[in-house]
Amino acid sequence: MRVCVGVAHQLFRYRIPLARPLSLGATTISVREGVLIRHADPDQGWGDASPLPGFSRETLDQVIESLKNDAHRETPCPSAAFSLSCIDHPIEFPDEFELPINALVIGNIDEVIQQGQQVAEQGYQSVKLKVGRSSKIQDDITKVKELRRVLRSDQGLRLDANRGWTLQQAIEFAQGIADLDIEYIEEPIDCPSELERFAEVTQTPYALDETVVESDELDAYPSAVAFVVKPTLVGGLERVKSLASAGRPLVFSSCFESGIGIRNIARWANHFSPDIPAGLDTYQWLQSDLLHRCFEVESGCLRIHSGDVDPSALEAIGP
């Protein structure tokens, strides 16, 4: 479906099937929906506005209405602001480049060990594991220990709890893995105001993720070792520049966008944090893409190219 946006932009709604169902809290999706935005000047490229169900504050219909009515100029929603920044204020970038990414490991203990053994044989610098989903803290502790055991010693380990624990539960978990080398754990506590207490008690490095989306008062978290930046959720280029000015490492990450969205995030990551592995392994979840040529992962790096959008793919997926 195509609609004109003023005289400068066009919108193309898309649906991409996922390779397997994706659980997003209480929601499970099997397709990824979004809107491609094309500038009237073909050299300005494409943007991707694809709010993530269960995480974005806006819906896809709200994004479309905002863009159609030019309302984004006054009150931009984050996913629209991200996509418009990519075409209205493009960053200088090479046509092709490689960006280090972290491998994403999800599953039960057997699946984690199997996936860990596979990524240990590949060139990934960092591996990310989801925790905080089990009712038993010890299950997560065992999972982390087993993954650390099968990974190479030079591979970093990142953990993501998605605010899954109370302070006491997070302390119990951190004490259980105190002898392991990890890069950080993202948002271990359901109450962000207790993160500094967590760091003080456990000496475990933590990173901000959800808090980056929700708060502008990030100086309240001096122990945070990194900010996880998901442009679909945090918004446009000015917001990212503001985060970069804080002096913390930025770990760019995706929200299961199309290849267009992944490419734009990779370009920003290559500009702001070229040596920090980005969280772009979600690209493997797409069963197909909107580009003529899909991206490839080689030696732990995502190989980005400036290939064109496939018009037939847009027509095939329909409105």
Sine and cosine of phi, psi and omega as CSV:
sin_phi,cos_phi,sin_psi,cos_psi,sin_omega,cos_omega
0.00,0.00,0.76,-0.65,-0.01,-1.00
-0.84,-0.54,0.71,-0.71,0.11,-0.99
-0.71,-0.71,0.50,-0.87,0.02,-1.00
-1.00,0.10,0.59,-0.81,0.06,-1.00
-0.89,-0.46,0.98,-0.18,-0.09,-1.00
0.84,0.54,-0.66,-0.76,0.05,-1.00
-0.94,-0.33,-0.05,1.00,-0.17,-0.99
-0.98,-0.22,-0.47,0.88,-0.14,-0.99
-0.76,-0.65,0.39,-0.92,0.15,-0.99
-0.78,-0.62,0.51,-0.86,0.00,-1.00
-0.91,-0.42,0.64,-0.77,0.08,-1.00
-0.77,-0.64,0.92,-0.40,0.02,-1.00
-0.98,0.19,0.58,-0.81,-0.04,-1.00
-0.64,-0.76,0.34,-0.94,0.13,-0.99
-0.69,-0.73,0.84,-0.55,0.01,-1.00
-0.89,-0.45,0.83,-0.56,0.05,-1.00
-0.93,0.37,0.61,-0.79,0.07,-1.00
-1.00,0.03,0.44,-0.90,-0.01,-1.00
-0.93,0.38,-0.46,0.89,0.05,-1.00
-0.40,-0.92,0.39,-0.92,-0.01,-1.00
-0.85,0.52,0.57,-0.82,-0.05,-1.00
-0.88,-0.48,0.86,-0.52,0.02,-1.00
-1.00,0.05,0.81,-0.58,0.02,-1.00
-0.83,-0.56,0.99,0.14,-0.07,-1.00
0.92,0.40,-0.86,-0.50,-0.01,-1.00
-1.00,0.09,-0.04,1.00,-0.06,-1.00
-0.92,-0.40,0.60,-0.80,0.12,-0.99
-0.82,-0.57,0.77,-0.63,0.00,-1.00
-0.87,-0.50,0.48,-0.88,0.05,-1.00
-0.87,-0.49,-0.11,0.99,0.09,-1.00
-0.71,-0.70,0.46,-0.89,0.06,-1.00
-0.94,-0.34,0.82,-0.57,-0.04,-1.00
-0.92,-0.39,0.55,-0.84,0.02,-1.00
-0.17,-0.99,-0.16,-0.99,-0.01,-1.00
-0.75,-0.66,0.80,-0.60,0.17,-0.99
-1.00,0.04,0.66,-0.75,0.00,-1.00
-0.88,-0.47,0.81,-0.58,0.00,-1.00
-0.89,-0.46,0.74,-0.67,0.06,-1.00
-0.96,0.28,0.48,-0.88,0.04,-1.00
-0.88,0.48,-0.51,0.86,0.08,-1.00
-1.00,0.04,0.93,-0.36,-0.07,-1.00
-0.83,0.56,-0.45,0.89,-0.01,-1.00
-0.94,0.34,-0.28,0.96,0.00,-1.00
-0.99,0.16,-0.24,0.97,0.12,-0.99
0.99,0.14,-0.43,-0.90,-0.14,-0.99
-0.81,-0.58,0.46,-0.89,0.19,-0.98
-0.85,-0.52,0.32,-0.95,0.01,-1.00
-0.77,-0.64,0.89,-0.46,0.09,-1.00
-0.95,-0.33,0.95,-0.30,-0.08,-1.00
-0.64,-0.77,0.99,0.16,0.01,-1.00
-0.83,0.55,0.62,-0.79,-0.07,-1.00
-1.00,-0.10,0.88,-0.48,-0.01,-1.00
-0.82,0.57,0.72,-0.70,0.02,-1.00
1.00,0.04,-0.23,0.97,-0.02,-1.00
-0.82,-0.57,-0.63,0.77,0.02,-1.00
-0.97,0.23,0.52,-0.85,0.04,-1.00
-0.98,0.19,-0.37,0.93,-0.04,-1.00
-0.95,-0.31,0.42,-0.91,0.10,-1.00
-0.99,-0.11,0.23,-0.97,0.02,-1.00
-0.89,0.45,-0.65,0.76,0.02,-1.00
-0.89,0.46,-0.62,0.79,0.04,-1.00
-0.91,0.41,-0.61,0.79,0.05,-1.00
-0.89,0.46,-0.72,0.70,-0.02,-1.00
-0.88,0.48,-0.73,0.68,-0.01,-1.00
-0.90,0.44,-0.64,0.77,0.02,-1.00
-0.87,0.49,-0.71,0.70,-0.04,-1.00
-0.95,0.31,-0.63,0.78,0.01,-1.00
-0.90,0.44,-0.61,0.79,-0.07,-1.00
-1.00,-0.07,0.08,1.00,-0.01,-1.00
0.89,0.45,0.35,0.94,-0.04,-1.00
-0.94,0.33,-0.34,0.94,-0.03,-1.00
-0.89,0.45,-0.32,0.95,-0.02,-1.00
-0.92,0.40,-0.49,0.87,-0.03,-1.00
-0.99,-0.14,-0.72,0.70,-0.06,-1.00
-0.74,-0.67,0.97,0.22,-0.06,-1.00
-0.94,0.34,0.77,-0.64,0.16,-0.99
-0.99,0.17,0.43,-0.90,-0.17,-0.98
-0.83,0.56,-0.73,0.68,-0.07,-1.00
-0.92,0.40,-0.59,0.81,0.06,-1.00
-0.93,0.36,-0.65,0.76,0.01,-1.00
-0.88,0.47,-0.65,0.76,0.04,-1.00
-0.88,0.48,-0.76,0.65,-0.07,-1.00
-0.91,0.42,-0.64,0.77,0.00,-1.00
-0.94,0.35,-0.58,0.82,0.05,-1.00
-0.87,0.49,-0.55,0.84,-0.05,-1.00
-0.94,0.35,-0.43,0.90,-0.03,-1.00
-0.94,-0.34,-0.45,0.89,0.00,-1.00
-1.00,0.04,-0.50,0.87,-0.03,-1.00
-0.71,-0.70,0.88,0.47,-0.07,-1.00
-0.92,0.40,0.57,-0.82,0.08,-1.00
-1.00,0.01,0.56,-0.83,0.09,-1.00
-0.90,0.43,0.75,-0.66,-0.03,-1.00
-0.49,-0.87,0.46,-0.89,0.06,-1.00
-0.96,0.29,0.39,-0.92,0.03,-1.00
-0.89,0.45,-0.63,0.78,0.01,-1.00
-0.69,-0.72,0.62,-0.78,0.05,-1.00
-0.32,-0.95,0.24,-0.97,0.07,-1.00
-0.91,-0.41,0.68,-0.74,-0.02,-1.00
-0.81,-0.59,0.79,-0.61,0.06,-1.00
-0.91,0.41,0.66,-0.75,0.02,-1.00
-0.77,-0.64,0.36,-0.93,0.10,-0.99
-1.00,-0.02,0.52,-0.85,0.13,-0.99
-0.98,0.19,0.61,-0.79,0.01,-1.00
-0.97,-0.26,0.84,-0.54,-0.02,-1.00
-0.91,-0.41,0.81,-0.58,-0.02,-1.00
-0.66,-0.75,0.62,-0.79,0.12,-0.99
0.63,-0.78,-0.14,-0.99,0.05,-1.00
-0.98,0.21,-0.02,-1.00,-0.12,-0.99
-0.87,0.49,-0.66,0.75,0.01,-1.00
-0.92,0.40,-0.65,0.76,0.01,-1.00
-0.92,0.39,-0.63,0.78,0.02,-1.00
-0.90,0.45,-0.69,0.72,0.02,-1.00
-0.89,0.45,-0.71,0.71,-0.01,-1.00
-0.88,0.47,-0.73,0.68,0.01,-1.00
-0.91,0.42,-0.63,0.78,0.02,-1.00
-0.89,0.46,-0.65,0.76,0.04,-1.00
-0.89,0.45,-0.59,0.80,0.00,-1.00
-0.93,0.36,-0.74,0.68,-0.05,-1.00
-0.95,0.31,-0.38,0.93,0.05,-1.00
-0.91,0.41,-0.43,0.90,0.00,-1.00
-1.00,0.01,-0.03,1.00,-0.02,-1.00
-0.95,-0.33,0.02,-1.00,-0.16,-0.99
-1.00,-0.03,0.26,0.97,-0.02,-1.00
-0.88,0.48,0.71,-0.70,0.09,-1.00
-0.98,0.18,-0.53,0.85,-0.07,-1.00
-0.70,-0.72,0.47,-0.88,0.03,-1.00
-0.76,-0.65,0.69,-0.72,-0.02,-1.00
-0.91,-0.40,0.73,-0.69,-0.01,-1.00
-0.84,-0.54,0.74,-0.68,0.09,-1.00
-0.99,0.17,0.76,-0.65,0.07,-1.00
-0.75,-0.66,0.05,-1.00,0.04,-1.00
0.99,0.11,0.20,0.98,-0.03,-1.00
-0.97,-0.23,-0.14,0.99,0.00,-1.00
-0.99,-0.12,0.49,-0.87,0.04,-1.00
-0.97,0.25,-0.22,0.97,-0.02,-1.00
-0.91,-0.42,0.86,-0.52,0.00,-1.00
-0.86,0.50,-0.63,0.78,-0.04,-1.00
-0.88,0.48,-0.52,0.85,0.03,-1.00
-0.88,0.47,-0.68,0.73,0.02,-1.00
-0.93,0.36,-0.63,0.77,0.03,-1.00
-0.87,0.49,-0.72,0.69,0.01,-1.00
-0.88,0.47,-0.66,0.75,-0.01,-1.00
-0.88,0.47,-0.70,0.72,0.01,-1.00
-0.91,0.42,-0.68,0.74,-0.01,-1.00
-0.89,0.45,-0.66,0.75,0.00,-1.00
-0.93,0.38,-0.62,0.78,0.03,-1.00
-0.93,0.38,-0.71,0.71,0.02,-1.00
-0.86,0.50,-0.56,0.83,-0.02,-1.00
-0.90,0.43,-0.62,0.78,-0.10,-1.00
-1.00,-0.03,-0.24,0.97,0.03,-1.00
-0.98,0.22,0.36,-0.93,0.12,-0.99
-0.92,0.38,0.46,-0.89,-0.02,-1.00
-0.91,0.41,-0.41,0.91,-0.01,-1.00
-1.00,-0.03,0.07,1.00,0.04,-1.00
-1.00,-0.05,0.79,-0.62,0.06,-1.00
-0.96,0.28,0.47,-0.88,0.02,-1.00
-0.84,-0.54,0.86,-0.52,0.05,-1.00
-0.94,-0.35,0.64,-0.77,0.02,-1.00
-0.88,-0.47,0.53,-0.85,-0.02,-1.00
-0.69,-0.73,0.92,-0.39,-0.05,-1.00
-0.99,-0.16,-0.17,0.99,0.02,-1.00
0.75,0.67,0.69,0.72,0.04,-1.00
0.86,0.52,0.61,0.79,-0.12,-0.99
-0.99,0.13,-0.13,0.99,-0.11,-0.99
-0.79,-0.62,0.35,-0.94,0.25,-0.97
-0.97,0.23,0.13,-0.99,0.03,-1.00
-0.86,0.51,-0.72,0.70,-0.03,-1.00
-0.91,0.41,-0.62,0.78,0.05,-1.00
-0.91,0.41,-0.67,0.74,0.01,-1.00
-0.90,0.44,-0.63,0.78,0.04,-1.00
-0.90,0.43,-0.68,0.73,0.04,-1.00
-0.86,0.51,-0.69,0.72,0.02,-1.00
-0.89,0.45,-0.74,0.67,-0.04,-1.00
-0.88,0.47,-0.63,0.78,0.04,-1.00
-0.92,0.40,-0.51,0.86,0.00,-1.00
-0.95,0.30,-0.34,0.94,0.00,-1.00
-0.88,-0.47,0.32,0.95,-0.12,-0.99
-0.86,0.50,-0.43,0.90,-0.04,-1.00
-1.00,0.00,0.05,1.00,-0.03,-1.00
-0.99,-0.17,0.49,-0.87,0.05,-1.00
-1.00,-0.02,0.92,-0.40,0.07,-1.00
-0.79,-0.61,0.43,-0.90,0.06,-1.00
-0.96,0.29,-0.77,0.64,0.00,-1.00
-0.10,-1.00,0.19,-0.98,0.18,-0.98
-0.86,-0.51,0.76,-0.65,0.00,-1.00
-0.99,0.13,0.78,-0.62,0.17,-0.99
0.62,0.78,0.93,0.38,-0.05,-1.00
-0.96,0.30,-0.31,0.95,-0.21,-0.98
-0.89,-0.46,0.59,-0.80,0.00,-1.00
-0.96,0.27,-0.19,0.98,0.03,-1.00
-0.85,-0.52,0.99,-0.17,-0.09,-1.00
-0.83,0.56,-0.48,0.88,-0.03,-1.00
-0.90,0.43,-0.23,0.97,0.00,-1.00
-0.99,-0.16,0.08,1.00,-0.03,-1.00
-0.89,0.45,-0.65,0.76,0.00,-1.00
-0.92,0.40,-0.57,0.82,0.08,-1.00
-0.90,0.43,-0.66,0.75,0.06,-1.00
-0.85,0.53,-0.73,0.69,0.00,-1.00
-0.90,0.43,-0.63,0.78,-0.01,-1.00
-0.91,0.42,-0.67,0.74,-0.07,-1.00
-0.97,0.25,-0.65,0.76,-0.17,-0.99
-0.98,-0.22,-0.33,0.95,-0.11,-0.99
0.86,0.51,0.42,0.91,0.02,-1.00
-1.00,-0.05,0.80,-0.60,0.00,-1.00
-0.92,0.39,0.69,-0.73,0.04,-1.00
-0.80,-0.59,0.41,-0.91,0.06,-1.00
-0.85,-0.53,0.46,-0.89,0.04,-1.00
-1.00,-0.08,0.68,-0.73,0.05,-1.00
-0.77,-0.64,-0.98,0.19,0.02,-1.00
-0.84,0.54,-0.58,0.82,-0.02,-1.00
-0.91,0.42,-0.51,0.86,0.06,-1.00
-0.89,0.46,-0.57,0.82,0.01,-1.00
-0.96,0.27,-0.63,0.78,-0.18,-0.98
-1.00,0.01,-0.44,0.90,-0.19,-0.98
-0.81,-0.58,0.55,-0.83,0.15,-0.99
-0.98,-0.22,0.01,1.00,-0.06,-1.00
-0.97,-0.23,0.86,0.50,-0.09,-1.00
-0.98,0.20,-0.20,0.98,0.10,-1.00
-0.91,0.41,-0.24,0.97,0.02,-1.00
-0.96,0.27,-0.03,1.00,-0.04,-1.00
-0.81,-0.59,0.92,0.40,-0.08,-1.00
-0.91,0.41,-0.35,0.94,-0.02,-1.00
-1.00,0.08,-0.14,0.99,0.01,-1.00
-0.89,0.45,0.81,-0.58,-0.08,-1.00
-1.00,0.01,-0.20,0.98,0.00,-1.00
-0.30,-0.96,0.42,-0.91,0.17,-0.99
-0.95,-0.32,0.82,-0.58,0.10,-1.00
-1.00,0.05,0.84,-0.54,-0.12,-0.99
-0.92,-0.39,0.92,-0.39,0.07,-1.00
-0.93,-0.36,0.99,-0.14,-0.11,-0.99
-0.82,0.57,-0.55,0.84,0.03,-1.00
-0.87,0.50,-0.48,0.88,-0.03,-1.00
-0.98,-0.19,-0.50,0.86,-0.07,-1.00
-1.00,-0.07,-0.41,0.91,0.07,-1.00
0.92,-0.39,-0.49,-0.87,-0.22,-0.97
-1.00,0.05,-0.17,-0.98,-0.15,-0.99
-0.90,0.43,-0.60,0.80,-0.02,-1.00
-0.90,0.43,-0.62,0.78,0.05,-1.00
-0.90,0.43,-0.66,0.76,0.01,-1.00
-0.92,0.40,-0.65,0.76,0.05,-1.00
-0.88,0.48,-0.62,0.79,0.03,-1.00
-0.90,0.44,-0.67,0.74,0.04,-1.00
-0.90,0.43,-0.65,0.76,0.00,-1.00
-0.90,0.44,-0.54,0.84,-0.04,-1.00
-0.93,0.37,-0.26,0.97,0.00,-1.00
-0.96,0.29,-0.26,0.96,0.07,-1.00
1.00,0.08,0.07,1.00,0.05,-1.00
-1.00,0.00,0.47,-0.88,0.11,-0.99
-0.86,0.50,0.67,-0.74,0.05,-1.00
-0.97,-0.25,0.83,-0.56,0.07,-1.00
-0.96,-0.28,0.98,-0.21,-0.03,-1.00
-0.96,0.28,0.63,-0.77,-0.08,-1.00
-0.57,-0.82,0.39,-0.92,-0.09,-1.00
-0.96,-0.30,0.22,-0.98,0.05,-1.00
-0.82,-0.57,0.70,0.72,0.04,-1.00
0.88,0.48,0.65,0.76,0.06,-1.00
-0.96,0.29,0.13,-0.99,0.12,-0.99
-0.94,0.34,0.09,-1.00,0.04,-1.00
-0.85,0.53,-0.52,0.86,0.04,-1.00
-0.90,0.43,-0.73,0.68,0.03,-1.00
-0.90,0.44,-0.68,0.73,0.03,-1.00
-0.87,0.50,-0.70,0.71,0.00,-1.00
-0.88,0.48,-0.67,0.75,-0.01,-1.00
-0.92,0.38,-0.63,0.77,0.06,-1.00
-0.90,0.43,-0.67,0.74,0.01,-1.00
-0.88,0.48,-0.61,0.79,0.03,-1.00
-0.90,0.43,-0.68,0.74,0.05,-1.00
-0.91,0.42,-0.67,0.74,0.02,-1.00
-0.88,0.48,-0.67,0.74,0.00,-1.00
-0.91,0.42,-0.47,0.88,0.02,-1.00
-0.99,0.16,-0.72,0.69,-0.11,-0.99
-1.00,-0.04,-0.57,0.82,-0.13,-0.99
-0.61,-0.79,0.87,0.49,-0.15,-0.99
-0.90,0.44,-0.40,0.92,-0.08,-1.00
-0.98,-0.21,0.00,1.00,-0.01,-1.00
-0.99,-0.16,0.87,-0.49,0.00,-1.00
-0.82,0.57,0.80,-0.60,-0.05,-1.00
-1.00,-0.01,0.38,-0.92,0.01,-1.00
-1.00,0.00,0.92,0.39,-0.06,-1.00
-0.91,-0.41,0.32,0.95,0.00,-1.00
-0.96,0.29,-0.09,1.00,0.02,-1.00
-0.91,0.41,-0.26,0.97,-0.02,-1.00
-0.85,0.53,-0.48,0.88,-0.01,-1.00
-0.92,0.38,-0.26,0.97,-0.02,-1.00
-0.98,0.20,-0.25,0.97,-0.01,-1.00
-0.99,0.15,0.79,-0.61,0.04,-1.00
-0.96,0.28,-0.51,0.86,0.06,-1.00
-0.57,-0.83,0.01,-1.00,-0.02,-1.00
-0.58,-0.81,0.08,-1.00,-0.04,-1.00
-0.99,-0.14,0.02,1.00,0.00,-1.00
-0.99,-0.13,0.49,-0.87,0.09,-1.00
-0.85,0.52,-0.64,0.77,-0.07,-1.00
-0.79,-0.62,0.84,-0.55,-0.03,-1.00
-0.96,0.27,0.37,-0.93,0.06,-1.00
-0.97,0.23,0.40,-0.92,0.02,-1.00
-0.83,-0.56,0.48,-0.88,0.10,-1.00
-0.95,-0.30,0.80,-0.61,0.00,-1.00
-0.65,-0.76,0.82,-0.58,0.02,-1.00
0.81,0.59,0.65,0.76,0.05,-1.00
0.97,0.23,0.19,0.98,0.02,-1.00
-0.86,-0.50,0.64,-0.77,0.10,-1.00
-1.00,0.04,0.84,-0.55,-0.02,-1.00
-1.00,-0.02,0.94,-0.35,-0.08,-1.00
-0.99,-0.13,0.70,-0.71,0.06,-1.00
-0.77,-0.64,0.19,-0.98,-0.06,-1.00
-0.98,-0.17,0.50,0.86,-0.03,-1.00
-0.87,0.50,0.38,-0.92,-0.09,-1.00
-1.00,0.10,0.36,-0.93,0.14,-0.99
-0.95,0.32,0.63,-0.78,0.01,-1.00
-1.00,0.05,0.96,-0.29,-0.02,-1.00
-0.85,0.53,-0.58,0.82,0.00,-1.00
-0.92,0.40,-0.51,0.86,0.05,-1.00
-0.92,0.39,-0.63,0.77,0.04,-1.00
-0.90,0.43,-0.67,0.74,0.03,-1.00
-0.93,0.38,-0.58,0.81,-0.06,-1.00
-0.93,0.36,-0.61,0.79,-0.05,-1.00
-0.99,0.16,-0.33,0.94,0.13,-0.99
0.95,0.31,-0.07,-1.00,-0.03,-1.00
-0.98,0.21,0.00,0.00,0.00,0.00
